[in-house]
Amino acid sequence: MSGMVYLVGAGPGDPELITLRGLRVLRKADVVVYDRLVAPELLAEARPDAERIYVGKASGAHTLPQAAINALLVAKAQAGAVVCRLKGGDPFVFGRGGEEAADLAAAGVPFRVVPGVTAGIAGPAHAGIPVTHRGVAPAVTLVTGHAGEGASEPDWAWLAAAPGTVVFYMGLSRLTELTAQLIAHGRDAGTPAAVVAWATTPQQRSVAGSLATVAADAATAGLGSPAVLVVGEAVALQPELAWFTPNGGDLVRR
């Protein structure tokens, strides 16, 4: 008997940012297959008797190769289990959820996608940076800062000229290279830029400056992964719109 796999977005870090549907799926699942950035508080929401399987990945350290994760999901569902594949952010935004879905479909395993809040939107928001803003940022571009082995580099000329806000995921180790490429391909070195680390969690920290300085600023501040790089004029709104403090949580700024 075939079970079911739910590809669930756990959100950017704050356990309260999972969707209501995602939480319902997590609570009913027989098996929870979860990533490194899933909040421990969310795992506590699973049934006491649910099987919990960690498949987290850090740079250069993968618990399981992606192909093995895909095979695990297929095997558990084919054994009749309801599987919650709990992924940080949104499953289909740099989460490799599409690859998992493709293998499930090829194996004839039914699946559902439960979208989640992605760090490329929530991270800037928690740092007081709206990724779109009338008259300032008419569009937002989400791009990976780590193309992966065998993948081609992005179109730097296009990114340098992209309107509005550009948000890079997984690019902390390449900050100097990413910013230099944008400048070399025509983006003004004075363009406002920020790095937001551990977005939406009590450990959140951010630095803001210009495209020319933000890599050095982030290194001086000792920011660590996970982090997003935000480039565009909307970053200049941060001094006015910053509201989040680690101790204040999501309470409105006094």
Buried (B, 14 or more C-beta within 10 A) or exposed (E): EBBBBBBBBBBBBBBEBBBEBBBBBBEEBBBBBBBBBBBEEBBEBBEEEBBBBEBBBEEEEBBBEBEEBBBBBBEBBBEEBBBBBBBBBBBBBBBBBEEBBEBBEEBEBEBEBBBBBBBBBBBBBBBBBBBBBEEBBEEBBBBBBBBEEEEEEBEBBEBBEBEBBBBBBBBBBBBEEBBBBBBEBEBEBEBBBBBBBBBBBEEBBBBBBBBBBBBBBBBEEEBEEBBBBBBBBBBBBBEEBBEBEEEEEEEEEE
